[in-house]
């Protein structure tokens, strides 16, 4: 049975063979212009990709990661492992469409880099490790055996809580929503699940990806992956139908998220940036989340008064004081208000994870260090310890790199420092342990 990608990519072909690189010389005649938001035009990005792949794309480094130690010269490596990884090259069509060239596999980094240079993909997606070579799918029963646990968070899922941007646009006012998501998931995956090797990557346009590369994470079944993803689904649904997990009492993981991240970002960053309580539609949205009709009406009257032109932070304090006063009453206390303030904050800024991306081994995900075709920005790693200082608008573009105005040195250092050095060391420890176990078994006369 052949595995297929999830339906998130409706344009994905079920079975498309890799095609030769089209002649793109005619693109050089197009004018180098920038699109909306300062993004590079598609023509400019395509024209620069050949040089980017030849001189800047870290194919060897990425292939080494995806081999998880099995590309080393060591007695206990699985030599077939690297060649059982699926790669997908997304290729540009002349009419502006895309071809998904799936089921590609490579014996080593040199072969991978050569294919990238030859085919010039618009982007490269990494997939599962199979029981056999993916290109043998027509003659074998191809099945996934492992794959990194991945997460995808997209800014478009926050459109109903943004006043600054919408759809694919981002800015410094709404990007902190991605910072919040990254910090909460990073803490949860490390502290609640014990994962250690997390690679966080900017998607190149409007979101972030996470690759959990621990051996235990790679071997999770689809059912277990779903359970891990659902663990972070404290907020479900869209728009007014969105629901929030019970806040009273609050689950320890939610309490940590609230205390360490949400409460601070809500008051210090989100409210001042988005001013949702001075936007009438967003104000109504917040008031509808208060579980007491009388209080809602009192607050509407309060905020409609001409004497009250406060900013969102001040208006939020009015809401807090009003709700807390109702909760402090000994007689006629409204228990529906228990945890209500926290629910409002979670409703707006708690991470919105695309669970479908996480729960299946056979789901493709764009790899790090790709160039986003719409923005020209490189999908660079993010250091979760200082994620609040990450600025997507300062990320190197393919033009910056090809014209030598910037380098990927910092991005590669972040990859190594925050992720790969520790993961690589653990790979070698695992191989060494296998060698030691084999020697001990041999000395004892046991088969190994």
GUDRENTOR-543538 format. One record per residue (C-alpha): residue in three letters; y, z, x. Coordinates in steps of 0.5 Angstrom, whole numbers, padded with zeros to 4 digits, always signed. Last residue first. Example, Ala and Ser with C-alpha at 12.3 -4.5 7.8 and 13.67 -1.06 7.14 Angstrom:
<rs>
ser-0002+0014+0027ala-0009+0016+0025
</rs>
This chain:
<rs>
unk-0021+0037+0047unk-0028+0039+0048unk-0030+0046+0050unk-0033+0047+0057unk-0028+0053+0058unk-0025+0050+0064unk-0024+0044+0060unk-0021+0048+0054unk-0016+0051+0059unk-0014+0044+0062unk-0013+0041+0055unk-0009+0047+0053unk-0004+0047+0059unk-0003+0039+0058unk-0001+0041+0051unk+0003+0046+0053unk+0007+0041+0057unk+0008+0036+0052unk+0011+0041+0047unk+0015+0044+0053unk+0018+0037+0054unk+0019+0036+0047unk+0023+0042+0047unk+0027+0040+0053unk+0029+0034+0049unk+0031+0037+0043unk+0036+0042+0047unk+0039+0037+0051unk+0039+0032+0045unk+0043+0036+0040unk+0050+0039+0041unk+0051+0038+0048unk+0048+0031+0048unk+0050+0028+0042unk+0057+0031+0043unk+0057+0028+0051unk+0055+0021+0048unk+0061+0022+0043unk+0066+0024+0049unk+0064+0018+0053unk+0064+0013+0048unk+0071+0010+0051unk+0078+0008+0049unk+0083+0003+0050unk+0078-0002+0053unk+0079-0008+0049unk+0072-0008+0047unk+0072+0000+0046unk+0079+0000+0042unk+0076-0006+0038unk+0070-0003+0036unk+0074+0003+0033unk+0074+0009+0036unk+0075+0015+0032unk+0082+0018+0031unk+0082+0017+0024unk+0076+0021+0022unk+0079+0027+0025unk+0074+0033+0027unk+0078+0039+0028unk+0075+0043+0022unk+0068+0041+0025unk+0069+0045+0031unk+0062+0049+0031unk+0059+0043+0027unk+0060+0038+0033unk+0060+0031+0030unk+0057+0025+0032unk+0060+0018+0032unk+0059+0013+0027unk+0063+0008+0030unk+0069+0005+0026unk+0071-0002+0025unk+0073+0000+0018unk+0069-0005+0013unk+0063-0007+0018unk+0062+0001+0020unk+0060+0000+0027unk+0053+0004+0029unk+0053+0009+0034unk+0049+0014+0030unk+0044+0010+0025unk+0044+0008+0018unk+0039+0011+0013unk+0033+0008+0011unk+0028+0012+0006unk+0021+0012+0007unk+0020+0019+0008unk+0023+0021+0001unk+0027+0027-0001unk+0033+0027+0003unk+0036+0020+0001unk+0035+0022-0007unk+0038+0029-0006unk+0045+0026-0005unk+0048+0032-0003unk+0055+0035-0007unk+0057+0041-0002unk+0061+0046-0006unk+0068+0044-0007unk+0070+0044-0014unk+0064+0047-0018unk+0063+0052-0013unk+0070+0054-0014unk+0070+0055-0021unk+0064+0058-0021unk+0067+0064-0016unk+0072+0065-0021unk+0067+0066-0027unk+0062+0071-0023unk+0062+0075-0029unk+0067+0072-0034unk+0062+0072-0039unk+0061+0079-0039unk+0068+0080-0043unk+0069+0087-0043unk+0071+0090-0050unk+0072+0097-0048unk+0072+0099-0041unk+0077+0093-0039unk+0077+0091-0031unk+0074+0085-0033unk+0079+0082-0037unk+0084+0084-0031unk+0080+0081-0026unk+0081+0074-0031unk+0088+0075-0031unk+0089+0077-0024unk+0085+0071-0021unk+0088+0066-0026unk+0095+0068-0024unk+0093+0068-0017unk+0091+0061-0018unk+0098+0059-0020unk+0101+0062-0014unk+0096+0057-0010unk+0097+0051-0014unk+0105+0051-0013unk+0109+0055-0018unk+0113+0051-0023unk+0113+0057-0028unk+0120+0058-0032unk+0119+0052-0036unk+0113+0055-0039unk+0107+0050-0039unk+0103+0055-0034unk+0104+0061-0038unk+0102+0057-0045unk+0096+0054-0042unk+0094+0061-0039unk+0094+0065-0045unk+0090+0059-0049unk+0085+0059-0043unk+0084+0067-0044unk+0083+0067-0051unk+0078+0061-0050unk+0074+0066-0045unk+0069+0063-0040unk+0074+0059-0036unk+0071+0052-0034unk+0076+0049-0039unk+0082+0052-0035unk+0080+0048-0029unk+0079+0041-0032unk+0086+0043-0036unk+0089+0044-0029unk+0086+0037-0026unk+0089+0033-0032unk+0096+0037-0031unk+0096+0036-0024unk+0100+0042-0022unk+0094+0046-0021unk+0090+0041-0017unk+0095+0041-0012unk+0090+0037-0007unk+0092+0040+0000unk+0095+0046-0002unk+0089+0048-0006unk+0084+0045-0002unk+0086+0048+0005unk+0088+0056+0005unk+0086+0058-0002unk+0079+0054-0003unk+0078+0054+0005unk+0078+0061+0005unk+0073+0062-0001unk+0069+0057+0001unk+0067+0058+0008unk+0064+0065+0010unk+0064+0069+0004unk+0062+0063-0001unk+0057+0060+0003unk+0054+0067+0005unk+0054+0069-0002unk+0051+0062-0004unk+0045+0063+0001unk+0044+0071-0001unk+0044+0068-0009unk+0049+0071-0013unk+0048+0076-0018unk+0052+0074-0022unk+0054+0067-0020unk+0048+0063-0023unk+0048+0056-0021unk+0053+0051-0023unk+0053+0045-0028unk+0057+0039-0028unk+0057+0036-0035unk+0065+0036-0034unk+0064+0031-0029unk+0058+0029-0026unk+0051+0033-0025unk+0049+0039-0021unk+0052+0045-0017unk+0047+0049-0013unk+0043+0043-0011unk+0042+0046-0004unk+0035+0049-0005unk+0034+0042-0008unk+0034+0038-0002unk+0029+0043+0001unk+0025+0043-0005unk+0025+0035-0005unk+0023+0035+0003unk+0017+0039+0001unk+0015+0034-0004unk+0016+0028+0000unk+0012+0032+0006unk+0015+0035+0012unk+0012+0033+0018unk+0019+0031+0021unk+0022+0038+0019unk+0016+0041+0023unk+0018+0037+0029unk+0025+0039+0029unk+0029+0033+0028unk+0034+0034+0022unk+0039+0028+0022unk+0045+0030+0018unk+0050+0024+0015unk+0057+0025+0014unk+0062+0021+0009unk+0068+0016+0008unk+0068+0011+0013unk+0064+0011+0019unk+0058+0015+0017unk+0060+0021+0021unk+0054+0024+0025unk+0051+0031+0025unk+0045+0032+0029unk+0041+0038+0027unk+0036+0041+0032unk+0035+0048+0031unk+0031+0049+0024unk+0030+0056+0022unk+0030+0054+0014unk+0035+0060+0012unk+0039+0061+0018unk+0039+0054+0021unk+0039+0049+0015unk+0043+0054+0011unk+0048+0054+0017unk+0049+0047+0018unk+0049+0046+0010unk+0055+0050+0009unk+0059+0048+0015unk+0058+0040+0014unk+0059+0041+0006unk+0066+0045+0008unk+0068+0040+0013unk+0066+0034+0008unk+0071+0037+0003unk+0076+0038+0009unk+0077+0030+0009unk+0081+0031+0003unk+0088+0032+0005unk+0087+0028+0012unk+0086+0022+0008unk+0080+0018+0005unk+0079+0012+0001unk+0072+0009-0001unk+0073+0011-0008unk+0079+0015-0009unk+0085+0019-0006unk+0090+0024-0006unk+0088+0028-0013unk+0081+0029-0011unk+0077+0034-0015unk+0074+0028-0020unk+0073+0023-0014unk+0068+0028-0010unk+0062+0024-0010unk+0066+0018-0007unk+0066+0023-0001unk+0059+0022+0001unk+0054+0027+0003unk+0048+0024+0006unk+0042+0029+0009unk+0036+0027+0013unk+0029+0030+0015unk+0027+0026+0021unk+0021+0022+0019unk+0013+0023+0019unk+0007+0020+0017unk+0009+0014+0013unk+0004+0009+0010unk+0002+0002+0011unk-0005+0000+0009unk-0006-0006+0014unk-0006-0014+0014unk+0001-0015+0011unk+0004-0009+0014unk+0003-0011+0021unk+0010-0011+0023unk+0011-0004+0021unk+0006-0002+0027unk+0001+0003+0024unk+0001+0010+0021unk+0008+0009+0020unk+0014+0013+0023unk+0020+0012+0018unk+0026+0009+0018unk+0033+0008+0022unk+0038+0003+0020unk+0042-0002+0024unk+0049-0005+0022unk+0052-0012+0022unk+0046-0014+0026unk+0047-0018+0032unk+0040-0021+0032unk+0040-0023+0040unk+0043-0017+0042unk+0040-0012+0038unk+0033-0015+0039unk+0034-0014+0047unk+0036-0007+0046unk+0030-0006+0042unk+0026-0009+0047unk+0029-0005+0053unk+0028+0001+0049unk+0021+0001+0048unk+0015-0002+0044unk+0019-0004+0039unk+0019-0004+0031unk+0022-0009+0025unk+0019-0007+0018unk+0026-0009+0015unk+0031-0015+0016unk+0036-0013+0010unk+0040-0019+0009unk+0047-0018+0007unk+0052-0022+0003unk+0059-0025+0005unk+0057-0032+0004unk+0055-0034+0011unk+0050-0028+0011unk+0051-0022+0015unk+0045-0018+0018unk+0042-0011+0016unk+0037-0010+0022unk+0032-0005+0019unk+0028-0001+0024unk+0021+0002+0023unk+0018+0007+0028unk+0010+0005+0030unk+0012+0002+0036unk+0015+0009+0039unk+0009+0013+0037unk+0003+0008+0040unk+0004+0012+0047unk+0002+0019+0044unk+0004+0023+0050unk-0001+0028+0053unk-0001+0025+0060unk+0006+0024+0061unk+0010+0018+0063unk+0015+0019+0057unk+0016+0015+0051unk+0013+0020+0047unk+0018+0025+0048unk+0021+0025+0041unk+0021+0017+0041unk+0027+0017+0036unk+0031+0021+0041unk+0029+0016+0047unk+0031+0010+0043unk+0038+0013+0041unk+0039+0014+0049unk+0037+0007+0051unk+0041+0003+0045unk+0047+0007+0047unk+0052+0001+0044unk+0057+0000+0049unk+0056-0006+0053unk+0052-0011+0050unk+0052-0009+0043unk+0060-0008+0043unk+0061-0015+0046unk+0057-0018+0041unk+0060-0014+0036unk+0067-0016+0037unk+0068-0022+0033unk+0064-0019+0027unk+0069-0013+0027unk+0075-0018+0027unk+0072-0022+0021unk+0071-0016+0017unk+0078-0014+0017unk+0080-0007+0021unk+0081-0001+0017unk+0089+0001+0017unk+0088+0004+0010unk+0087-0003+0006unk+0086-0008+0011unk+0088-0010+0018unk+0089-0017+0020unk+0086-0021+0026unk+0087-0028+0024unk+0080-0032+0023unk+0079-0038+0029unk+0074-0033+0032unk+0070-0033+0026unk+0068-0040+0027unk+0064-0038+0033unk+0059-0034+0029unk+0053-0038+0030unk+0048-0035+0026unk+0043-0030+0030unk+0036-0031+0028unk+0032-0028+0022unk+0028-0022+0022unk+0023-0023+0016unk+0025-0020+0009unk+0020-0016+0005unk+0022-0012-0001unk+0030-0014+0000unk+0035-0009+0000unk+0041-0011-0005unk+0040-0005-0010unk+0041+0000-0004unk+0040+0007-0007unk+0033+0004-0010unk+0029+0008-0005unk+0026+0004+0001unk+0019+0001+0000unk+0012+0003+0003unk+0007-0002+0003unk+0000+0000+0000
</rs>
